[in-house]
Amino acid sequence: MGCNTQSTSSKSDKDSFTVSFKDREINLTPYVEGFPYSRFMPVLSANKLFYMHRGQTTKLMMLPLNDISDLSKGKVISDINFDSRNVFSMRYNEADGHLYWSGDEINDEVINLYQLNIDNGEVKKLTDVPYIFGWRWNPQGNKVAYIARLGDKENRLGELRVLDLENGKEEKIIQDRPEMRFTWGSPSWHPEGKGVLVNGLKDASRTYGNLLYVDFAKKESKLLTDQNKARYFPAAYEEWIDNDRFLYFSNEDGFTNAYTYDWKKGESRQITSFTKNLGNPTLIEIEGEKRLFATTSNPIATELYTIDLDGKIIESIPSEVNIGVLDHEYNELMISTSSNKSLFSMQQLTVEEHSFSFNKVLDLPENLKSQLYQSEVERIEYPTFDTDPKTGEARKLHAYLYKPKNPLPKDEQMVMIQSFYGGGNNFSNRYQIMAEAGIYVLSPSPRGSSGFGKEFFALNDKDLGGNEIIDIFYAAKYISEKLGIPPSRIGVFGGSHGGYATMRVLTFPGEINGNKADFDWGFGMSHAGFSDIVHFYENCNIPDWVTLEAGDPKTEGEKLRDRSPLYHADKMKGKLLLTHGTNDSRVPIEGSRWMRDSLMKYEKDVTLVEFEGQGHGIKGLENTKTFYQAWLGFLEKVGEKDEKM
């Protein structure tokens, strides 16, 4: 049975955001419009709060930071519809009072720098390159250093450039070399503007990230880290400690920790030794003394710390929520909080030498919380197929189970398993919508997931479509037994890498790396996934990711084709929904179209929903509504007998 059309229905003509599923009406309004604000960027020194408001279009807004009781009263400061473009890092420049961001103009990931005059709404495009890895202005705020990526794959070239914001003149400082490629990371300026710290990859390998210092006068780079030591994307803190010392963060010991580099001595010193990743590092000042505020976290637990610059822990407290530092001034921080049980709050955090004081300044209305929070969350561990060398016993993987407060009748109950990028202590509207529909969601952390150290993160390097997929099979078997739900009503879903993993799971040939797995999947939902790894490598904008995760297409093409779902379409189990933006430059839509066409040849049940003009993600109110209508309409069919279409 083959079908390539979407089927969604609505029981309510008066409310187009109410969709039907089984015998339920699910009002999407609280999820897509209830708290229509995002991208909060407070600026303490300027008493301003910038944020996005999503309505029929998405607008950029501004309010005085000391008067944010009613976000609807914000001033619209740009006539741009931000549904139509990607916006990545956005920053306010106190020197000229303008907003800056890196992003594109048509959701195509051609990334450049833009400047917005918040008084008159005028927008200027400041650069014209294919892609910008990172950027930051100097301490005076009148120059921007940025890393441009020119060309692609073997013809790729990276350049460090400096743009003068006052006269618009641009200077090329230095090009990278094949043996040390520039990569993601914003430059960190020397306090006197003599040069910047940048990130580089040895032989374009993401496993060997390094820090380099580029001297503007000499136009030369100096390698500061040991290039033979494995580490992922070390990050230099934006503000130096003084003219001779800076902070940076690296996971070369297995977890992200803090290091200082002494310019005069030419040496690094590790100052923290946590066995959970360090996050939110912020250089603060308490009574004239510089301190490091930071958190440690994994998907299970979070702690807050005050640390001196010798690495001594001064104070620490546990936290049930994730912390994000939005801005700081001296020892005052503006933070965001969230967890898998709570969507968002913004709080002012005062850090003293031996205490932390919190003051909530922005929160969701209580009536909205009651509409959004539709699940109970249970943390579980499940055994997978191999042995954990640290314990000598079966390796156990972390997962969160989202249990609907009002589940479907026992003979209709369903489980959706996230194929990749799951297991986080993060709030998900998607999970809550599924919970309101009565559906269980299992969000696991298969090998290769972040948050459990570099060793676990690297377990799937060069093994895309291998053992990480077996982990999902074991998750399905575990949850089927735990909940007593048959495989025919258990499915898998994911986006990007997770979209690929979804297709790989449903078309799995039965064995990989000598490990066998089998499960009679009922369904899958893949968003923006790639079905042919080699084609993805040849047409995406992150080829280095492919070589790290999957292997080198030039020498391992046969292996990569064998791990591509497209070439195992005849083996697909269950029903498959594909969704994809037509303007996706990260993962071209051809992968989904080819998968649909191949599956239809084998009379498999497949539906492809295309989102015109959308990129790698889905943006905009109508598109969001259409996306969930497609999901629920597709899930309505799960468990039904196949019919010719």
C-alpha positions as CSV (number, residue, x, y, z in Angstrom):
1,M,0.0,0.0,0.0
2,G,1.5,3.3,-1.0
3,C,0.3,6.9,-0.3
4,N,2.1,10.2,-0.6
5,T,-0.7,12.6,0.6
6,Q,-1.3,14.0,4.0
7,S,-4.5,13.4,5.9
8,T,-5.5,15.7,8.7
9,S,-9.0,16.6,10.0
10,S,-10.6,19.1,12.2
11,K,-13.8,18.7,14.2
12,S,-14.2,22.4,14.9
13,D,-14.9,24.9,12.1
14,K,-14.9,27.8,14.6
15,D,-11.4,27.1,15.9
16,S,-9.0,26.0,13.1
17,F,-6.4,25.2,15.8
18,T,-8.5,22.4,17.2
19,V,-7.6,19.1,15.5
20,S,-9.1,15.7,16.1
21,F,-7.3,12.6,17.2
22,K,-9.2,9.4,18.1
23,D,-12.2,10.6,20.1
24,R,-10.4,13.8,21.3
25,E,-10.2,17.4,20.3
26,I,-6.8,18.9,20.9
27,N,-6.6,22.7,20.9
28,L,-3.1,23.7,19.7
29,T,-3.7,27.3,20.6
30,P,-2.0,27.2,24.1
31,Y,1.1,25.5,22.6
32,V,1.5,27.8,19.5
33,E,0.0,31.0,20.9
34,G,-0.3,30.7,24.7
35,F,3.2,32.0,25.3
36,P,4.2,33.5,21.9
37,Y,7.5,34.9,23.1
38,S,11.0,33.6,22.7
39,R,14.7,34.6,22.1
40,F,14.8,36.7,25.3
41,M,17.9,39.0,25.3
42,P,18.1,41.2,28.4
43,V,20.8,44.0,28.5
44,L,21.3,45.0,32.1
45,S,23.6,47.9,31.3
46,A,21.2,49.5,28.9
47,N,17.9,48.5,30.7
48,K,16.5,46.9,27.6
49,L,14.9,43.5,26.9
50,F,14.8,42.3,23.3
51,Y,12.6,39.3,22.4
52,M,10.6,37.7,19.6
53,H,6.8,37.7,19.4
54,R,5.1,35.1,17.2
55,G,1.7,35.9,15.8
56,Q,0.7,35.7,12.2
57,T,4.3,36.8,11.6
58,T,7.2,36.8,14.0
59,K,8.4,40.2,15.1
60,L,11.4,41.6,17.0
61,M,10.3,43.6,20.0
62,M,11.9,45.7,22.8
63,L,10.8,46.8,26.3
64,P,12.5,48.6,29.2
65,L,14.0,45.8,31.3
66,N,12.5,47.3,34.5
67,D,9.0,47.2,33.1
68,I,8.3,43.8,31.5
69,S,5.1,42.9,33.3
70,D,3.2,42.9,30.0
71,L,5.2,41.6,27.1
72,S,2.4,42.5,24.7
73,K,3.2,46.2,25.1
74,G,6.7,45.8,23.6
75,K,7.7,48.1,20.8
76,V,8.2,46.4,17.4
77,I,11.6,47.6,16.3
78,S,11.8,45.9,12.8
79,D,9.3,45.3,10.0
80,I,11.1,42.0,9.1
81,N,9.1,38.8,9.4
82,F,11.5,36.6,11.2
83,D,9.6,33.5,10.1
84,S,11.2,34.0,6.7
85,R,14.9,33.8,7.9
86,N,17.3,32.2,10.2
87,V,18.7,34.3,13.1
88,F,21.6,32.8,15.0
89,S,23.6,34.8,17.5
90,M,22.1,38.3,18.3
91,R,24.0,40.9,20.3
92,Y,23.5,44.5,21.4
93,N,26.4,46.9,20.9
94,E,26.5,49.5,23.7
95,A,29.1,51.5,21.7
96,D,26.6,52.4,18.9
97,G,23.3,51.3,20.4
98,H,22.6,49.0,17.5
99,L,21.6,45.3,17.4
100,Y,23.7,42.8,15.4
101,W,23.0,39.3,14.4
102,S,24.3,36.5,12.1
103,G,21.8,34.9,9.9
104,D,20.3,34.5,6.5
105,E,17.5,36.2,4.5
106,I,15.5,33.3,3.0
107,N,16.1,30.3,5.3
108,D,18.9,29.1,3.1
109,E,21.7,29.2,5.6
110,V,23.8,31.7,3.7
111,I,25.0,33.3,6.9
112,N,26.1,36.9,7.1
113,L,26.2,39.8,9.6
114,Y,23.3,42.3,9.9
115,Q,23.0,45.6,11.8
116,L,19.7,47.0,13.0
117,N,19.1,50.6,14.1
118,I,16.6,50.1,16.9
119,D,15.3,53.7,16.6
120,N,14.3,53.7,13.0
121,G,14.3,50.0,12.0
122,E,16.9,50.3,9.3
123,V,18.7,47.1,8.6
124,K,22.1,46.9,6.9
125,K,23.8,43.8,5.6
126,L,27.4,44.1,6.6
127,T,29.1,41.1,5.0
128,D,28.7,39.1,1.8
129,V,30.1,35.6,2.2
130,P,28.7,32.1,1.9
131,Y,28.9,31.4,5.7
132,I,30.1,32.9,8.9
133,F,31.3,30.6,11.7
134,G,31.5,33.1,14.5
135,W,31.9,36.8,15.2
136,R,32.5,39.3,18.0
137,W,33.4,43.0,18.2
138,N,36.4,44.5,20.0
139,P,36.3,46.0,23.5
140,Q,35.6,49.4,22.0
141,G,32.7,48.1,20.0
142,N,33.9,49.7,16.7
143,K,35.3,46.7,14.9
144,V,34.1,43.1,14.3
145,A,36.3,40.1,13.8
146,Y,34.6,37.3,12.0
147,I,35.4,33.9,10.5
148,A,34.2,33.5,7.0
149,R,33.9,30.1,5.2
150,L,34.5,30.3,1.5
151,G,34.0,27.3,-0.8
152,D,33.0,23.9,0.3
153,K,34.4,20.4,1.1
154,E,37.9,20.0,-0.5
155,N,37.8,23.5,-1.9
156,R,36.8,25.0,1.4
157,L,38.8,28.1,2.6
158,G,38.4,29.9,5.9
159,E,39.4,33.5,6.4
160,L,39.6,35.8,9.5
161,R,38.4,39.2,8.6
162,V,38.0,42.5,10.5
163,L,35.2,44.9,9.6
164,D,35.4,48.6,10.8
165,L,31.9,49.5,11.8
166,E,32.6,53.2,11.5
167,N,33.7,53.4,7.9
168,G,32.6,50.0,6.6
169,K,36.1,49.0,5.5
170,E,37.1,45.3,5.7
171,E,40.5,43.7,6.1
172,K,41.4,40.1,5.4
173,I,43.8,39.1,8.2
174,I,44.7,35.5,7.5
175,Q,43.6,32.4,5.7
176,D,43.4,29.0,7.3
177,R,45.4,25.9,6.0
178,P,44.3,22.4,5.2
179,E,46.1,21.1,8.3
180,M,44.4,23.6,10.6
181,R,40.9,24.7,9.4
182,F,39.0,27.5,11.1
183,T,35.7,26.4,12.5
184,W,32.7,27.4,14.7
185,G,33.5,29.7,17.6
186,S,33.4,33.4,18.1
187,P,36.8,35.3,18.2
188,S,38.0,36.5,21.6
189,W,39.8,39.9,21.4
190,H,43.0,40.7,23.2
191,P,42.1,43.6,25.6
192,E,44.3,46.0,23.7
193,G,43.0,44.8,20.3
194,K,46.3,43.3,19.2
195,G,44.7,40.1,17.9
196,V,42.1,37.5,18.6
197,L,41.7,33.9,19.7
198,V,40.1,31.6,17.1
199,N,39.1,27.9,16.8
200,G,40.7,25.5,14.5
201,L,40.4,21.8,13.5
202,K,43.4,19.7,12.9
203,D,43.0,18.1,9.4
204,A,39.4,19.3,9.5
205,S,38.6,16.7,12.2
206,R,36.0,17.7,14.8
207,T,37.8,15.3,17.2
208,Y,40.8,17.6,17.3
209,G,39.7,21.1,18.1
210,N,42.3,23.7,19.0
211,L,42.8,27.3,20.0
212,L,45.0,29.7,17.9
213,Y,46.0,33.3,18.5
214,V,46.1,35.5,15.4
215,D,48.4,38.5,15.6
216,F,47.0,41.4,13.6
217,A,50.3,43.2,13.0
218,K,52.2,40.1,11.9
219,K,49.1,38.4,10.3
220,E,50.3,35.2,11.7
221,S,48.6,32.5,13.8
222,K,50.1,30.7,16.8
223,L,48.9,27.3,18.0
224,L,48.2,27.5,21.7
225,T,46.8,23.9,22.4
226,D,48.4,20.5,21.9
227,Q,47.1,19.5,18.4
228,N,47.7,15.9,19.1
229,K,45.3,15.9,22.1
230,A,41.6,15.0,21.3
231,R,39.1,17.6,22.3
232,Y,35.8,18.9,20.8
233,F,35.5,22.7,20.1
234,P,37.4,24.4,22.9
235,A,35.9,27.8,23.6
236,A,37.8,30.9,24.7
237,Y,35.8,33.2,27.1
238,E,34.9,36.5,25.4
239,E,36.6,38.7,28.1
240,W,40.2,38.2,29.0
241,I,41.2,38.0,32.7
242,D,43.9,40.7,32.1
243,N,46.3,41.5,29.3
244,D,48.2,38.3,29.8
245,R,45.7,35.7,30.8
246,F,42.4,34.3,29.4
247,L,40.0,31.6,30.3
248,Y,39.0,28.8,28.0
249,F,36.9,25.6,28.3
250,S,37.8,22.2,26.9
251,N,36.8,18.6,27.3
252,E,40.2,17.1,26.7
253,D,40.1,15.3,30.1
254,G,36.8,13.7,29.2
255,F,34.4,16.5,30.4
256,T,34.2,20.2,29.7
257,N,36.3,22.0,32.3
258,A,37.9,25.4,32.8
259,Y,41.5,26.2,31.9
260,T,43.6,29.4,32.1
261,Y,46.3,30.3,29.6
262,D,49.2,32.5,30.7
263,W,50.6,34.4,27.8
264,K,53.9,35.3,29.4
265,K,54.6,31.7,30.4
266,G,53.1,30.2,27.3
267,E,51.3,27.5,29.2
268,S,47.8,26.3,30.2
269,R,46.6,25.3,33.6
270,Q,43.5,23.2,34.3
271,I,41.5,24.8,37.1
272,T,38.5,22.6,37.4
273,S,38.2,18.8,37.3
274,F,34.4,18.1,37.2
275,T,33.0,14.8,36.0
276,K,30.0,16.6,34.5
277,N,30.3,19.2,31.8
278,L,30.9,22.8,32.8
279,G,28.3,25.2,31.4
280,N,27.3,28.9,31.5
281,P,30.8,30.1,32.5
282,T,30.6,33.7,33.4
283,L,33.4,36.0,34.7
284,I,31.8,38.0,37.4
285,E,33.1,40.5,40.0
286,I,32.3,40.2,43.8
287,E,33.7,43.1,45.9
288,G,36.5,43.8,43.4
289,E,37.5,40.1,43.1
290,K,37.0,38.2,39.8
291,R,35.2,34.9,40.2
292,L,33.9,32.3,37.8
293,F,30.1,31.6,38.0
294,A,29.3,28.3,36.3
295,T,27.1,25.3,36.3
296,T,27.8,21.6,35.9
297,S,25.1,19.5,34.3
298,N,24.1,16.4,32.5
299,P,20.5,15.4,31.5
300,I,20.0,14.2,35.1
301,A,21.2,16.9,37.5
302,T,22.5,20.5,37.6
303,E,24.6,22.4,40.1
304,L,25.5,26.0,40.5
305,Y,29.1,27.1,41.5
306,T,31.2,30.1,42.4
307,I,34.8,29.4,41.7
308,D,38.0,31.5,42.2
309,L,40.5,31.7,39.4
310,D,42.7,29.1,41.0
311,G,39.9,26.6,40.7
312,K,38.8,26.6,44.4
313,I,35.1,26.0,44.8
314,I,33.7,28.8,47.0
315,E,30.0,27.9,47.0
316,S,27.7,25.4,45.3
317,I,24.0,24.5,45.3
318,P,21.9,21.9,43.4
319,S,19.2,22.9,41.0
320,E,16.2,21.0,39.6
321,V,16.1,23.2,36.5
322,N,18.5,24.0,33.7
323,I,20.1,27.5,33.9
324,G,21.0,29.7,31.0
325,V,22.9,33.0,31.5
326,L,21.3,35.7,29.4
327,D,23.4,38.7,30.6
328,H,25.5,39.8,33.6
329,E,26.9,42.9,35.2
330,Y,29.4,42.6,38.0
331,N,27.7,40.0,40.3
332,E,24.2,40.4,38.9
333,L,23.1,37.9,36.4
334,M,19.9,37.6,34.3
335,I,19.2,33.9,33.8
336,S,16.6,31.7,32.2
337,T,15.3,28.5,33.8
338,S,13.6,25.4,32.3
339,S,13.3,21.7,32.7
340,N,11.3,18.8,31.3
341,K,8.5,19.8,33.7
342,S,8.6,23.6,33.2
343,L,8.7,25.7,30.0
344,F,10.4,29.0,31.1
345,S,11.0,31.6,33.7
346,M,13.5,34.5,33.8
347,Q,15.1,35.4,37.1
348,Q,17.7,37.8,38.4
349,L,20.4,36.0,40.2
350,T,22.7,37.8,42.7
351,V,25.9,35.9,43.4
352,E,27.7,36.7,46.6
353,E,30.8,35.0,47.9
354,H,28.9,32.3,49.8
355,S,25.3,32.7,48.6
356,F,22.9,32.8,45.6
357,S,19.8,34.9,45.7
358,F,17.0,34.5,43.1
359,N,14.3,37.0,42.1
360,K,11.8,35.8,39.5
361,V,11.0,38.6,37.0
362,L,9.1,36.8,34.3
363,D,7.0,33.6,34.4
364,L,4.2,31.9,32.6
365,P,0.6,32.6,33.8
366,E,-0.7,29.8,36.0
367,N,-3.7,29.1,33.8
368,L,-1.4,28.5,30.8
369,K,0.8,26.1,32.8
370,S,-2.3,24.0,33.5
371,Q,-3.0,23.8,29.8
372,L,0.6,23.1,28.7
373,Y,1.7,20.6,31.3
374,Q,0.0,17.4,30.2
375,S,2.4,14.7,31.3
376,E,4.1,13.2,34.3
377,V,7.8,12.6,33.8
378,E,9.7,9.5,34.9
379,R,13.4,9.0,34.6
380,I,14.3,5.4,33.6
381,E,17.4,3.4,32.7
382,Y,17.3,0.5,30.3
383,P,19.9,-2.1,29.4
384,T,21.2,-2.2,25.9
385,F,23.1,-4.9,24.0
386,D,26.7,-4.4,25.1
387,T,28.8,-4.3,28.2
388,D,29.8,-1.1,30.0
389,P,33.6,-1.5,30.5
390,K,33.4,0.6,33.7
391,T,31.0,-1.8,35.4
392,G,31.5,-5.0,33.6
393,E,27.8,-5.3,33.4
394,A,25.2,-4.6,30.7
395,R,25.4,-0.9,29.6
396,K,22.5,1.1,30.8
397,L,21.2,4.1,29.0
398,H,19.3,7.1,30.3
399,A,15.8,8.1,29.2
400,Y,12.8,10.1,30.2
401,L,9.3,8.7,29.9
402,Y,6.5,11.2,29.4
403,K,3.3,9.6,30.7
404,P,0.0,11.3,29.6
405,K,-2.2,12.4,32.5
406,N,-5.1,11.1,30.5
407,P,-3.9,8.1,28.4
408,L,-5.7,6.4,25.6
409,P,-7.7,3.3,26.4
410,K,-5.4,0.3,26.9
411,D,-6.1,-1.3,23.6
412,E,-5.3,2.0,21.8
413,Q,-2.2,3.2,23.7
414,M,0.8,4.2,21.7
415,V,4.5,5.1,22.3
416,M,6.7,7.5,20.3
417,I,10.4,7.0,20.8
418,Q,12.8,9.8,19.9
419,S,15.5,8.4,17.6
420,F,18.3,10.9,18.5
421,Y,18.9,14.1,20.5
422,G,16.7,12.9,23.2
423,G,17.0,12.4,27.0
424,G,17.5,16.0,27.9
425,N,16.0,17.8,30.8
426,N,14.3,20.2,28.5
427,F,10.6,21.2,28.0
428,S,9.0,20.1,24.8
429,N,5.7,21.4,23.5
430,R,5.7,18.5,21.1
431,Y,5.9,16.0,23.9
432,Q,3.0,17.7,25.7
433,I,0.8,17.8,22.6
434,M,1.4,14.1,22.2
435,A,0.6,13.6,25.9
436,E,-2.7,15.5,25.5
437,A,-3.5,13.1,22.7
438,G,-3.0,10.3,25.2
439,I,0.3,9.1,23.7
440,Y,3.4,8.1,25.6
441,V,6.8,9.6,24.6
442,L,10.1,8.0,25.4
443,S,13.1,10.3,25.1
444,P,16.4,8.2,25.4
445,S,20.1,9.1,25.1
446,P,21.6,6.5,22.8
447,R,25.4,6.4,22.5
448,G,26.7,9.5,20.9
449,S,24.4,11.7,22.9
450,S,25.9,14.8,24.7
451,G,25.9,15.4,28.4
452,F,27.7,12.2,29.6
453,G,31.3,13.0,28.7
454,K,33.5,12.9,25.7
455,E,33.9,9.1,25.7
456,F,30.2,8.3,25.5
457,F,29.8,11.2,23.0
458,A,32.4,9.5,20.7
459,L,30.9,6.0,20.8
460,N,29.2,6.5,17.5
461,D,32.1,8.2,15.7
462,K,32.4,6.7,12.2
463,D,29.5,4.4,13.1
464,L,26.5,6.4,11.9
465,G,23.6,4.0,11.5
466,G,25.3,1.4,13.6
467,N,25.3,0.7,17.3
468,E,23.3,3.9,18.0
469,I,20.4,2.3,16.1
470,I,20.6,-0.9,18.1
471,D,20.2,1.2,21.2
472,I,16.8,2.4,19.9
473,F,15.7,-1.2,19.3
474,Y,16.5,-2.0,22.9
475,A,14.6,1.0,24.0
476,A,11.5,-0.1,22.1
477,K,11.7,-3.7,23.5
478,Y,12.1,-2.3,27.0
479,I,9.2,0.1,26.8
480,S,6.9,-2.4,25.1
481,E,7.4,-4.8,28.0
482,K,7.2,-2.1,30.7
483,L,3.9,-0.6,29.4
484,G,2.4,-3.7,27.9
485,I,2.0,-2.0,24.5
486,P,2.5,-4.1,21.3
487,P,5.1,-3.2,18.7
488,S,2.4,-2.3,16.2
489,R,1.6,0.8,18.3
490,I,5.2,1.8,19.0
491,G,7.0,4.2,16.6
492,V,10.1,6.3,16.3
493,F,10.6,10.0,15.4
494,G,13.3,12.5,15.0
495,G,14.7,15.5,13.0
496,S,17.9,15.9,10.9
497,H,20.3,13.2,12.2
498,G,17.2,12.0,14.1
499,G,15.3,12.0,10.8
500,Y,17.9,9.8,9.2
501,A,17.9,7.5,12.3
502,T,14.1,7.2,12.0
503,M,14.3,6.0,8.5
504,R,17.3,3.7,9.3
505,V,15.4,2.1,12.2
506,L,12.4,1.3,10.0
507,T,14.5,-0.1,7.2
508,F,17.1,-1.8,9.4
509,P,18.5,-4.9,7.6
510,G,18.6,-6.9,10.9
511,E,22.4,-6.8,11.8
512,I,25.2,-4.3,12.0
513,N,28.7,-4.7,13.5
514,G,27.9,-8.3,14.3
515,N,24.9,-7.2,16.5
516,K,21.4,-8.3,15.6
517,A,18.2,-6.4,16.3
518,D,14.6,-6.9,15.3
519,F,11.3,-5.1,16.2
520,D,8.0,-4.9,14.4
521,W,7.7,-1.2,14.3
522,G,4.3,0.4,13.8
523,F,5.3,3.8,12.5
524,G,8.0,6.5,12.1
525,M,8.0,10.3,11.6
526,S,11.1,11.8,10.0
527,H,11.7,15.5,9.7
528,A,14.5,16.9,7.5
529,G,16.3,13.6,7.4
530,F,18.8,12.3,4.8
531,S,18.2,9.0,3.2
532,D,21.5,8.7,1.3
533,I,24.6,9.5,3.3
534,V,26.8,10.1,0.2
535,H,24.3,12.4,-1.4
536,F,24.0,14.3,1.9
537,Y,27.8,14.7,2.1
538,E,27.9,16.0,-1.5
539,N,25.1,18.6,-1.1
540,C,25.0,19.7,2.6
541,N,26.8,22.5,4.3
542,I,28.4,20.4,7.1
543,P,30.5,17.8,5.3
544,D,33.0,17.6,8.1
545,W,30.1,16.3,10.3
546,V,29.5,13.5,7.8
547,T,33.2,12.4,7.8
548,L,33.3,12.3,11.6
549,E,30.0,10.5,12.2
550,A,29.9,8.2,9.2
551,G,33.2,8.0,7.4
552,D,34.9,9.3,4.3
553,P,32.7,8.9,1.2
554,K,35.7,8.8,-1.0
555,T,37.1,5.7,0.6
556,E,34.1,4.2,2.4
557,G,31.3,4.8,-0.1
558,E,30.1,1.2,-0.1
559,K,29.8,1.2,3.7
560,L,27.9,4.5,3.6
561,R,25.5,3.4,0.9
562,D,24.8,0.2,2.8
563,R,23.9,2.3,5.9
564,S,21.6,4.6,3.8
565,P,17.8,3.9,4.3
566,L,17.2,4.6,0.6
567,Y,18.9,1.3,-0.4
568,H,16.9,-0.7,2.1
569,A,13.4,0.7,1.3
570,D,12.1,-2.8,0.6
571,K,12.6,-3.8,4.2
572,M,10.6,-0.9,5.7
573,K,8.2,-1.9,8.6
574,G,5.2,0.2,9.5
575,K,4.0,3.5,8.2
576,L,6.3,6.5,7.6
577,L,5.6,10.2,7.6
578,L,8.2,12.5,6.0
579,T,8.2,16.3,6.5
580,H,10.8,18.6,5.0
581,G,11.3,22.3,4.1
582,T,11.9,23.0,0.4
583,N,14.6,25.5,1.1
584,D,16.7,23.3,3.4
585,S,20.4,23.8,2.8
586,R,21.5,21.7,5.8
587,V,19.7,18.5,4.6
588,P,18.4,18.9,1.0
589,I,14.8,17.8,0.5
590,E,15.8,15.4,-2.3
591,G,16.6,12.8,0.4
592,S,13.0,12.8,1.5
593,R,11.6,12.9,-2.0
594,W,13.8,10.0,-3.1
595,M,12.8,8.0,0.0
596,R,9.1,8.5,-0.7
597,D,9.5,7.5,-4.4
598,S,11.5,4.4,-3.5
599,L,9.0,3.3,-0.8
600,M,6.1,3.7,-3.1
601,K,7.7,1.4,-5.6
602,Y,7.6,-1.3,-2.9
603,E,4.0,-0.3,-2.0
604,K,5.0,0.9,1.4
605,D,2.8,3.3,3.4
606,V,4.6,6.6,3.1
607,T,3.4,10.3,3.3
608,L,5.6,13.3,2.4
609,V,4.5,16.8,3.5
610,E,6.6,19.6,2.0
611,F,6.9,23.0,3.6
612,E,7.3,25.6,0.9
613,G,10.1,28.1,1.5
614,Q,11.1,26.6,4.9
615,G,14.6,25.7,5.8
616,H,15.9,23.1,8.2
617,G,13.3,24.0,10.8
618,I,9.6,24.9,10.7
619,K,8.7,28.5,11.4
620,G,5.6,30.5,11.5
621,L,2.1,30.0,13.1
622,E,0.5,28.4,10.0
623,N,3.4,26.1,9.3
624,T,3.5,25.0,13.0
625,K,-0.2,24.3,12.9
626,T,0.1,22.4,9.6
627,F,3.0,20.4,11.0
628,Y,1.0,19.1,14.0
629,Q,-2.1,18.5,11.9
630,A,0.1,16.3,9.7
631,W,1.5,14.4,12.7
632,L,-1.9,13.8,14.4
633,G,-3.6,12.9,11.1
634,F,-0.8,10.4,10.4
635,L,-1.0,8.9,13.9
636,E,-4.7,8.5,13.5
637,K,-3.9,5.8,11.0
638,V,-1.6,3.8,13.2
639,G,-3.1,0.5,14.1
640,E,-5.5,0.6,11.3
641,K,-5.5,-2.1,8.6
642,D,-3.8,-1.1,5.4
643,E,-6.1,0.0,2.6
644,K,-5.3,0.7,-1.0
645,M,-5.0,4.4,-1.7
